[in-house]
Amino acid sequence: MADLQQSPLQATHVGAGAKLVDFGGWEMPLSYPSGTVAEHMACRESAVIFDVSHLGTVRVGGGQPAIDLLQGALTNDLTKIGPGRAQYSHLLDEATASVLDDVIVWWHPDGEIDVMPNASNTDRVRAAVGGTDTTSTRAILAVQGPQARAVVAKALGDDAVAVPRFGVGGLVWDGVPIAVAGTGYTGEDGVELAVPVDAAARVWDAVVASGAHPAGLGARDTLRLEAALPLHGHELGEGITPLQAGLGWVVSWDKGDFRGRAPLAAEKEAGPARRLRGIATEGRRPPREHCAVSAAGRPVGETTSGNFSPVLGHGIALALLSPDIKPGAEVSVEVRGQELPGKVVKLPFVKKKG
């Protein structure tokens, strides 16, 4: 893994006995000695902390020029929010309306705007929106779970959890400036902290000491799957549009032109040829990605992600299926030559408590 980029918390993960893997060109923790299932359940029941420093940060500046540029590049409408808020959006291929990346926009209270791409897409997003790649200047720590805000408040003070869901704020802790967003990727409440590189280990240790369990990307994936949150390269990517992924709400048709609008409008008029659905399978054997799905003996699509659900105790999958296949339909998922019986279900698979 000598050629992989490393998080500012590399030494912390090694010291904690994490299993490290290549993820999007970064060497990141897959799990810790407690294991993925234990980490998953800790997030559902208490609080965990993820290192997601592999995510990109592109600073595009502030003011009307930055807003206009993002309005023309991304699908969502920034005028729906303002400083102190975050927004989920898509960058589309101009010719096909495929989702080149899904991003979170952090609009800081001082007016500066950061665009947060997926790990391997930072250069692609920066080419589309301009700005400066500031990924190397910070670590991103995601604290998630029903007790996440209480844990972060204990560690960093009440200002660290003053932001609402999809809010953006900041604080200074022990001399360290920290940006805070009420965002995450687990289906649970929580915050994400952008911390200067030289303070990342101190902040991580403070949050862990206050009750957060370290968790790796294995648990992050099973958590987002239970919550039916899309992952680029699986539910989003080449050949997959926001409408096929069931994310039409990310598209603001009344804001004017944006990249990929024309082919996406044509698809909207014709109707998507496939739609993202959830499948619950019988038994503990999990479906995986790219498994063929059939209904009444005919092929109807394939899975995009699949795994065992620790909360539900059986397999679950997201799949792009023919639009006539609706919740309640009986289907079969082919896993290594064997057929797993399943049923199309309403999403998410697991809802946040409370």
Residue pairs with C-beta under 8 A, 6 or more apart in sequence:
1 20
1 22
1 27
4 22
4 25
4 26
4 27
5 25
5 26
5 27
5 54
6 26
6 27
7 13
7 26
7 27
7 28
7 51
7 53
7 54
7 139
7 200
8 53
8 139
8 197
8 198
8 200
8 201
9 51
9 53
9 139
9 200
9 201
9 204
10 27
11 201
12 201
12 204
12 205
13 20
13 29
13 51
14 20
16 32
16 33
16 214
17 32
17 33
18 29
18 30
18 31
18 32
18 214
18 216
19 29
19 30
19 31
19 32
19 216
20 27
20 28
20 29
20 30
21 27
21 28
21 29
21 30
21 217
23 30
23 54
23 119
23 217
24 54
24 118
24 119
24 120
25 54
25 119
25 120
26 53
26 54
26 119
28 51
28 54
28 216
28 217
29 51
29 214
29 216
29 217
30 36
30 216
30 217
30 218
31 39
31 215
31 216
31 218
31 219
32 39
32 214
32 215
32 216
34 42
34 213
36 216
36 218
36 219
36 222
37 219
37 310
38 213
39 48
39 213
39 214
39 215
39 216
39 218
39 219
40 215
40 219
40 222
40 223
40 310
40 311
41 310
41 311
42 48
42 145
42 213
42 215
43 144
43 145
43 186
43 188
43 213
43 215
43 219
43 223
44 145
44 146
44 188
44 223
44 310
44 311
44 350
44 353
45 145
45 146
46 145
46 146
46 147
46 211
46 213
47 143
47 144
47 145
47 146
47 147
47 148
47 150
47 151
47 190
47 211
47 212
47 213
48 143
48 144
48 145
48 148
48 212
48 213
48 214
48 215
48 219
49 141
49 142
49 143
49 144
49 204
49 207
49 208
49 212
49 213
49 214
49 215
50 141
50 142
50 143
50 144
50 215
50 216
50 217
50 219
50 220
51 139
51 140
51 141
51 204
52 140
52 141
52 142
52 185
52 192
52 220
53 135
53 138
53 139
53 140
53 141
53 200
54 119
55 116
55 117
55 118
55 119
55 135
55 140
56 115
56 116
56 117
56 118
56 119
56 121
56 122
56 125
56 126
56 133
56 135
57 114
57 115
57 116
57 133
57 134
57 135
57 137
57 138
57 140
57 194
58 114
58 115
58 116
58 117
58 122
58 125
58 126
58 129
58 131
58 132
58 133
58 134
59 112
59 113
59 114
59 131
59 132
59 134
60 66
60 69
60 70
60 113
60 114
60 115
60 129
60 130
60 131
61 112
61 113
61 131
62 110
62 111
62 112
62 113
63 111
66 113
66 131
67 78
67 79
67 113
69 129
69 130
70 78
70 105
70 113
70 115
70 129
71 77
71 78
71 79
71 255
71 256
71 258
72 256
72 257
72 258
72 259
73 91
73 128
73 129
73 258
73 259
74 89
74 90
74 91
74 103
74 105
74 129
74 258
74 259
75 89
75 90
75 91
75 92
75 242
75 250
75 251
75 252
75 258
75 260
76 87
76 88
76 89
76 90
76 105
76 250
76 251
76 252
77 252
77 254
77 255
78 87
78 105
78 107
79 255
80 87
80 252
81 87
81 107
82 107
83 107
83 108
83 109
83 110
83 111
83 168
84 107
84 108
84 109
84 163
84 167
84 168
84 169
85 107
85 166
85 167
85 168
86 104
86 105
86 106
86 107
86 166
86 167
86 168
86 181
86 182
86 183
87 104
87 105
87 107
87 166
88 102
88 103
88 104
88 105
88 250
89 102
89 103
89 104
89 105
89 250
90 99
90 100
90 101
90 102
90 103
90 236
90 242
90 247
90 250
90 251
91 99
91 100
91 101
91 102
91 103
91 124
91 125
91 128
91 129
91 259
92 98
92 99
92 100
92 241
92 242
92 258
92 259
92 260
92 261
92 264
93 99
93 100
93 238
93 259
93 260
94 259
94 260
95 260
95 263
96 239
96 241
96 260
96 263
97 241
97 242
97 260
97 261
97 263
97 264
97 267
98 237
98 238
98 239
98 240
98 241
98 260
99 232
99 236
99 237
99 240
99 241
99 242
99 245
100 121
100 124
100 125
100 128
101 117
101 118
101 121
101 124
101 125
101 232
101 236
102 118
102 230
102 232
102 236
102 250
103 115
103 116
103 117
103 118
103 125
104 115
104 116
104 181
104 183
105 113
105 114
105 115
105 116
106 113
106 114
106 115
106 116
106 168
106 179
106 181
106 194
107 113
107 168
108 114
108 168
108 170
108 179
109 168
109 169
109 170
114 134
114 194
115 125
115 129
115 131
117 124
117 125
117 126
118 232
121 232
122 133
122 135
123 133
126 132
126 133
128 259
136 197
137 196
137 197
138 194
138 195
138 196
138 197
138 200
139 194
139 195
139 196
139 197
139 200
139 203
139 204
140 192
140 193
140 194
140 195
141 192
141 193
141 195
141 200
141 203
141 204
141 207
142 184
142 185
142 186
142 190
142 191
142 192
142 193
143 151
143 152
143 190
143 191
143 192
143 193
143 207
143 212
144 184
144 185
144 186
144 188
144 189
144 190
144 223
145 186
145 188
145 189
145 190
145 212
146 188
146 189
146 353
146 354
147 211
148 188
148 189
148 190
148 191
148 212
149 161
149 189
149 190
149 191
150 161
150 211
151 207
151 210
151 211
151 212
152 160
152 161
152 191
152 193
152 207
152 210
152 212
153 160
153 161
154 210
154 211
155 203
155 206
155 207
155 209
155 210
155 212
156 171
156 173
156 178
156 193
156 203
156 206
156 207
157 171
157 173
159 169
159 171
160 171
160 173
160 178
160 180
160 191
160 193
161 180
161 191
162 169
162 180
163 169
163 180
163 181
163 182
163 191
164 182
165 182
165 183
165 189
166 181
166 182
166 183
167 181
167 182
168 179
168 180
168 181
168 182
169 179
169 180
169 181
170 177
170 178
170 179
170 180
171 177
171 178
171 180
172 178
173 203
174 199
174 202
176 195
176 196
176 199
176 202
176 203
177 196
178 193
178 194
178 195
178 203
179 193
179 194
180 191
180 192
180 193
180 194
181 191
181 192
181 194
182 190
182 191
183 191
183 192
184 190
184 191
184 192
185 220
185 223
185 224
185 229
186 220
186 223
186 224
186 227
186 229
187 223
187 224
187 226
187 227
187 229
187 348
187 350
187 351
187 352
188 223
188 352
189 352
193 203
195 203
208 214
221 231
221 305
221 307
222 307
222 308
222 309
222 310
224 231
225 305
225 306
225 307
225 309
225 316
225 318
225 349
226 309
226 311
226 312
226 316
226 348
226 349
226 350
227 348
227 349
227 350
227 352
228 278
228 318
228 347
228 348
228 349
230 236
230 245
230 247
230 276
230 318
231 305
234 289
234 304
234 305
234 318
235 245
235 276
235 304
235 305
235 318
235 320
236 245
240 320
241 264
241 267
241 272
242 248
242 250
242 251
242 264
243 251
243 264
243 267
243 268
243 272
244 267
244 272
244 273
244 274
244 275
244 276
244 320
245 276
246 275
246 276
246 347
248 268
251 264
253 265
271 323
272 323
273 322
273 323
274 301
274 320
274 321
274 322
274 323
275 320
275 321
275 323
275 325
276 304
276 318
276 319
276 320
276 321
277 318
277 319
277 320
277 321
277 325
277 326
277 327
277 344
277 347
278 316
278 317
278 318
278 319
278 327
278 344
278 345
278 346
278 347
278 348
278 349
279 287
279 293
279 303
279 316
279 317
279 318
279 319
279 331
279 333
279 342
279 343
279 344
279 345
280 312
280 314
280 315
280 316
280 342
280 343
280 345
280 349
281 287
281 314
281 315
281 316
281 317
281 333
281 340
281 341
281 342
282 314
282 315
282 340
282 341
282 342
283 314
283 315
283 340
284 308
284 313
284 314
284 315
285 308
285 315
285 335
285 340
286 306
286 307
286 308
286 315
286 316
286 317
286 335
287 303
287 306
287 307
287 315
287 316
287 317
287 333
287 335
287 340
287 342
288 303
288 306
288 307
288 317
288 335
289 303
289 304
289 305
289 306
290 302
290 303
290 304
291 302
291 303
291 306
291 317
291 333
291 334
291 335
292 299
292 302
292 333
292 334
293 299
293 300
293 301
293 302
293 303
293 319
293 321
293 331
293 332
293 333
293 334
294 300
294 331
294 332
294 334
295 325
295 329
295 330
295 331
295 332
296 330
300 321
300 322
300 325
300 331
301 319
301 320
301 321
301 322
301 325
302 319
302 320
303 317
303 318
303 319
303 333
304 317
304 318
304 319
304 320
305 317
305 318
306 315
306 316
306 317
306 318
306 333
307 315
307 316
307 317
308 314
308 315
308 316
309 315
309 316
309 349
309 350
311 350
312 349
312 350
315 340
315 342
316 349
317 333
317 342
319 333
321 331
321 344
325 331
325 344
326 344
327 344
327 345
327 346
328 343
328 344
329 343
329 344
330 341
330 342
330 343
331 342
331 343
331 344
332 339
332 340
332 341
332 342
333 339
333 340
333 342
334 340
